[in-house]
Amino acid sequence: MRKMKKIGAILAAATLSLGVCAFAACGDNGNDDSARTDAYTIIVTDANGNAISNLSIGICTYDETTHAKGECLIPEKTDANGKVVFDAADEAVEGVYTLNTDMLSDYQAQETYVFKDYGEYTVVLIAE
């Protein structure tokens, strides 16, 4: 009986340790206001500076010489703050990208947006 209690205590401690490790691994999922240095963070606003949420945004590789769009990444939806992040999980390697304006049915881009380095960018869209 004493051996069973020890085994039970060891199993409980191991389960608790595993739970703590799993919780710690969750960490911060990028929902803070700081810009990531390993991703393209895009903030989408309207002409008045109001965040546009729940809008599918995509980016495509871009050739600055020919101004041609290349391969496009799978679109992501903006969050409540108008923010969307493209990172390694989205296959976004550091390079030159442009906004995929083909997806914008209710909006038009204020300008041609080019994203050259990881960082945070603001995109202004105008309702059609």
C-alpha positions in Angstrom: 0.0 0.0 0.0 2.8 2.3 0.9 4.4 1.7 -2.5 1.1 2.5 -4.3 1.0 5.9 -2.5 4.5 6.7 -3.6 3.7 5.8 -7.2 0.5 7.8 -7.0 2.5 10.8 -5.7 5.1 10.5 -8.4 2.4 10.3 -11.1 0.6 13.3 -9.7 3.8 15.3 -9.6 4.7 14.3 -13.1 1.3 15.2 -14.4 1.4 18.6 -12.6 4.9 19.3 -14.0 3.8 18.3 -17.5 0.7 20.6 -17.2 2.9 23.5 -16.1 5.3 23.0 -19.0 2.4 22.8 -21.5 1.0 26.1 -20.1 4.3 27.8 -20.2 4.8 26.7 -23.8 1.6 28.5 -24.8 3.3 31.7 -23.9 2.4 34.9 -25.7 0.5 34.3 -28.9 1.4 37.7 -30.4 -1.7 39.5 -29.2 0.3 42.4 -27.7 0.9 45.7 -29.3 4.6 45.2 -30.0 5.8 44.6 -33.5 7.4 41.3 -34.2 10.9 41.3 -35.8 10.4 37.9 -37.5 7.2 38.6 -39.4 5.3 41.1 -41.5 2.7 42.7 -39.3 0.1 44.6 -41.3 -2.4 47.0 -39.7 -5.4 47.7 -41.9 -7.3 50.9 -41.5 -9.8 53.0 -43.3 -9.2 56.6 -44.5 -10.2 57.9 -41.0 -7.7 55.6 -39.2 -10.3 53.2 -37.9 -9.2 49.5 -37.8 -10.9 47.2 -40.4 -11.5 43.9 -38.7 -12.4 40.5 -40.2 -11.0 41.3 -43.6 -9.0 38.8 -45.6 -5.6 40.2 -46.5 -3.0 38.6 -48.6 0.5 39.4 -49.6 2.5 38.3 -52.7 6.1 38.2 -53.6 7.0 41.3 -55.6 9.7 42.1 -58.2 10.6 45.8 -57.7 12.3 45.9 -61.2 9.4 44.7 -63.3 6.6 45.5 -60.7 5.3 42.0 -61.2 3.4 40.1 -58.5 4.6 36.6 -57.9 3.5 33.8 -55.6 0.8 34.8 -53.1 0.6 33.5 -49.5 -2.7 32.1 -48.1 -4.8 35.1 -46.9 -5.3 35.8 -43.2 -8.2 37.7 -41.6 -7.5 40.9 -39.7 -8.3 40.8 -36.0 -10.4 43.3 -34.0 -7.5 45.8 -34.2 -7.2 45.4 -38.0 -3.9 43.5 -37.5 -2.7 40.5 -39.4 0.7 38.7 -39.2 2.5 36.8 -41.8 5.4 34.7 -40.5 7.3 31.5 -41.0 4.2 29.5 -40.3 2.6 31.2 -43.3 5.8 30.5 -45.4 6.7 34.2 -45.3 10.4 34.4 -45.6 12.1 37.8 -45.5 12.0 39.4 -48.9 9.9 41.9 -50.9 6.1 41.6 -50.9 3.2 43.6 -52.0 -0.5 43.7 -50.9 -2.7 41.3 -52.9 -5.3 43.8 -54.1 -7.1 41.2 -56.2 -8.8 40.1 -52.9 -10.2 43.5 -52.1 -13.8 43.5 -53.4 -15.2 46.3 -51.1 -12.1 48.4 -50.8 -9.3 49.8 -52.9 -5.8 50.5 -51.7 -4.8 54.1 -51.3 -1.4 53.3 -52.9 0.8 50.4 -54.0 2.2 48.9 -50.7 5.6 47.2 -50.8 6.9 45.4 -47.7 10.7 45.1 -47.9 11.7 43.9 -44.5 10.2 42.2 -41.5 8.3 44.8 -39.4 5.0 46.6 -39.0 3.2 48.4 -41.8 0.0 50.3 -42.0 -2.3 49.9 -45.0 -5.1 52.4 -45.7 -8.0 51.1 -47.6 -10.8 53.2 -49.1 -14.4 51.8 -49.3 -15.7 51.6 -52.8 
